[in-house]
Amino acid sequence: THIAEQVAVEAIGAGAFQPSEITKVVLIVVLSKAASEIFDRRGPITKFTDFLRLFLYFFIPFLLVMLQNDFGTAMVMLIIFGGILFAVRIRWRYVVGGLFALGVGGIVSWMFVLTDVQQERIRVFLDPTRDLEGSGLNVLHAKQVIGSGGFWGKGYFTKGTLVQTGYVPAWHTDFIFSGIGEGLGFFGAMLLIIVFFLLLFHWLHTALTARDTFGRCLVVGCTVMLAAHIFENVAMNLGAMPVTGIPLPFVSSGLTSLLSTWIGVGGYTSLAHFTSDNVNRANTQWNDQLVGGNLICNNKKLSLNTDFNQRNFLIQGDLVFTNPAGELYVANPITVTGKVLCAGTLSAQSLANINCDNIITTTYAKVN
């Protein structure tokens, strides 16, 4: 069976628009907003009700996509959900419970949810020779095409290559990496993978320096979405993952896929500009005596110095320090009317100078 016949496309206009691609972006925004609100209010997720709230936000679109038999997109949504949970430092007991539930869900899905085509796809993944007239043959052809490129490739615009003769189906979308391997060889394919790796690494670095929790969750969600697409598409062409119809970001043809990818790039770019203008300073000295609202900082070091006439430093709101690798230094007594959340180093002397009824120093805060 042709790959296009195996992937269920929930499309409008003969495949021109796929709502599930936009759903992934919307899911990232909704989960980031909800998770950041919980983290900024109470710190890492410790209550089951908070976890259940996030799970419901994820599960509803996940279930709808699964009912459309789009297994690949559903798995990307699951990875997005997990990435955002780690961005807000979810407790390990939920991770272990989630893995157990995932295992049980996998067994139940195999027995009652997955269609015969999806089950056969997994069997063919384990043994491509099971379907030498369908997807198994497609994977074997893709691997042969990649191998035929050698180290330097045949030239991407060379006429008469195997890809151009239709040896591999959907070579401009699902199996486009095989065309890159044939045209540009091992060198070009590895160069593309290295570029993707540097891009993802830079995005994660931006997430770690995000000014607020929402920005961090947003960039992490976009990063893991891109990483899942890249890994699945490349591994699918190499026969290391089942054929699920996941495109290669920025490379595969597809209007909605490119649109969702560039929306993620836009979100990252806006956050990177916001971060560079407001956060990228090694140390921050804060000498004002009054903060009329929340004080949120993700810098390497936040120093609160109150030497003006020995008056008490007052924060009329919350004091939130979100950098786990940084230090919150309080030189003189301060008063915080809200709560104090510190994800970095907080010395005993600094802790003694904080007058607050709600100081959260859980396992994610280091108190010397």
Salt bridges, closest charged atoms under 4 A:
GLU21 OE1 - LYS24 NZ 2.94
GLU37 OE2 - LYS33 NZ 3.79
GLU37 OE1 - ARG53 NH2 3.32
ASP50 OD1 - ARG42 NH2 2.56
GLU120 OE1 - ARG123 NH1 3.57
GLU120 OE1 - ARG130 NH2 3.46
GLU182 OE2 - LYS154 NZ 3.08
ASP277 OD2 - HIS273 NE2 2.99
ASP318 OD2 - LYS339 NZ 3.11
